[in-house]
């Protein structure tokens, strides 16, 4: 009852912000409900990836939140893909509203909390791969764990304010839960390690404070290490080898700063209209913006110190954590290389999370003594940000929608012909149609198999050809490269195969 009372009290005090966060989030991401899963998004429909299994739970998995989600919700949703996306939006909104609540508590500024939350909730760069790309496995593996991370930081902050040990213990437990949910969460470790160190310097440190900070930071590290050290996904070659073998580490690190700060479409527009037009990754443009963003963030230390000193510890901690997380992610996954690849990516979620809170703090510090101007400037910037990111999100949704339409029609067709399947029937499809196989065999037709059509498959299954179904899809490519999501159609090649004709898939 106490929790319900607190929730009711929160919404009574913050109903406008909560409603606006919901409305803007839905506005930006509502096209997800037209999608189905893409790529490996179907992988957790495979029973062998369950968390609760007959021979015991594998608590050391790197993706426990995804396994638990797909142990529970398929029992309710079955093959209703829209329901899974509704679940993802609900989890996302819980994260956004939690972020607002915690930033509001820490900074005692509703507008600062609201602006930081909107910067994050509508962020194309950081969130599209989780909420818009149809790669549901990445959302399920990583997104739920971010919620206990931000509450862990809140209780760490609370402990540093009142020195109540119970708050520190709760922070440790929530951090353990976050890393247990997904080992990806350990990439947020810098904020929990760095904040106590920076906080220590608010007053003159002594040996007792230093020892306490070392103990706290080490505990967070050891919790993460204990949970992740048995993971099958580990950085290759060790840290020393990483430093020795990876090229341009400083450049790859620093170039992430303008990437998470400057709108991607602005970077690409400038690059395409450069003196001599350049193509992505638009390194000259990113290099051009690098000094500006460095001045903004590091110069922001002086601005916050002079205009909003109460937020200085938080700001410095976020800045150091942003850079540290960028470096840590490069170590964990060397594919993070902005000198080779340009665009939105799952890699930027934590660095963007830290960055957007700093943006909100800088706005507060810049206009702290100008209440009306602070509100007007903040809302103007938010409007521009949301409109621009909505434009990028919707364009990207539209550009990949033909894939969802293909899978929708393919799954519907399999449902339509499923009464004709006999036991041990085989469905042969090109690789780009094999992704929903786990969903189909689990909820539509458990009697079928989806073997990979390797060379010679026609002869391999000829003796059971009456049990073989061959299906393709025509995307109906228009003018030269675009796909019309409405015009694609199923191509059933089953009769061709059974009559002995040579099968040639379209793409």
Secondary structure, DSSP 8 states (H G I E B T S, - for coil): -HHHHHHHHHHHHHHHHHHHHHHHHHHHHGGGGG----GGGGGGGSGGG-SS-TT---TT-TTHHHHHHHHHTHHHHTT-HHHHHHHHHHHHHHHHHHHHHHHHHHH--HHHHHHHHHHHHT-HHHHHHHHTSS-HHHHHHHHHHHHHHHHHHHHHHHHHHH--HHHHHHHHHHHHHHHHH-GGGGGGHHHHHHHHHHHHTTS---HHHHHHHHHHHHHHHHHHHHHHTT-S---SSHHHHHHHH-S-HHHHHHHHHHHTTS-HHHHHHHHHTSSS---TT-HHHHHHHHHHHHHHHHHHHHHHHHH-GGGHHHHHHHHHHHHHHHHHHHHH-TT--TTT--S--GGGHHHHHHHHHHHHHHHHHHTTT-HHHHHHHHHHHHHHHHHHHHHHHHHHHHHHHHHHHHHHHHHHHHHHHGGG--TTEEEEE-GGG-TTHHHHHHHT-TTEE-----TTHHHHTGGGGGGEEEEEEE--EETTTEE-TTT-EEEE-HHHHHTT-------
